[in-house]
């Protein structure tokens, strides 16, 4: 679960468990007052791409918003990183914001806006069976 004070604008730059050490660096706002994205290192290995926060670590998986910048617009997709292989898989459509909340009943809960008015979920079984 996220700390109550973490949000996509201000979140912990380092998180660790027994298996995973996650560090953000070189953060920048994607627009004034908007979410921050930056480089991500997992267990000393720099990951490709720009990632938002906050991230959720569960077992050997990292759930994290991945910043996508396309010709038709920018936004976030959910990224699931297997920390044992460093494989990054992307899920779902591009959203203007993915504000991860918690894992509950085999579902990854998130909000699509900063004020937590629109709640959505990804089913973990589907994320790991693809």
N, C-alpha and C positions, 0 to 999 in steps of 0.2 A: 504494500500500500504506500501511497505517496505521503510525504510529510504535508501537513495542512498548509504550510507556507510556500510550498513549491508550486510553480506554475510555468507556462512556456516562456515567460519573460524573465523569471528569476528562479533558478533551480540549482541544486548542488552540482558542482563541477567535478566532484569525485564521489564514486560509490564503490563499495567493495563487499564481497562475500568471501567465503573460504576458497571458492573456485575462480572468482572473477574480480579483476580490478579495472574499473572503467574511469576514464578521464576525458573531459572536454578541454579543448584549447582553441585559441583564436576565435572567440565568439564575436558575432556581429548581429545586429538587428536586421531583419529582412526588410523592414520599413520602420519609420519613426514610431516608437511606442509599440512595435509589434514583437512577435516571437523572436528569440535569439536562436541562431544556428552556429555550429562550429565543427571543428575537426574532432574525431573520436578515436581514442586509443583503448584497445581492450587487451589486457595482459601484456602491455608493451608493444603491441602491433597496431600501427596506424591503419584505420579503416578508410576505404575509398568513399568519398562523398561528404556531404554536410548533413549533420544530424541536429535535431532539436531536442527539447527536453520537456519535462523530466522523463527519464528512462525508468523502466521497471526491470529488475533482475529477479528471475525465478528459476531456481535450479541452475542449469548451464545455459539458459536462454536469456537474452537481453531483448526486451521489447522497447522500441524507440521510434519516434517520428523521423522519417528520412525526408529531407528537403528535395523537392523536384522542381527544376526550373526548365519549363518547356516554352516553345515559341508561342503557344496558345495561352500560356499563363504559368503561374507558380503555385506551389502548395506543398502538401505533405502526403506521404503514403506511410502505412505502417511497415516497419522493418522488423523482422525477427532474425536475430543473430545467434547462431549456435556457437557458443564460446569455445567449444572443444575443437571445432573445425574452422571457425571464423567465416562460415558460409552466411551470406546475407540474402534473405528472401523478402520480397516486397509483396504487399497485399492491399487489395481494395482500390477504389478510385482515388484520384487526387482530391484532397480536402483542403480548405483554406486553413484549417487548424486541426491538429490531433493532440488533445490534452489528456494524456493517460492518467487514469485514476487508480484502478486496483484490479486484482484478479479475484473473482468470486464465482463459485459454482462452475468452474471450468470455462469461465468467460473473462475476457480482457475488456474491462469497461473503460470508456473514454468519453470525453466531451468534444463537441465540434465548435465550441466557442469559449471564450475566456471567462464568461460569467456563469458557466456550468448549467446553462439552460437546456441544451440539447445533448442528451446522453445516448450513446450508442454502444455496441459491443461487437467483438470478434469472438467466435467460438474457438477455444484453444485446440480442440480435436481437429477442426478443419485446418487450422494454421499448421499443425504438425503432420497432417496426413498428405499434404501436397508434395 
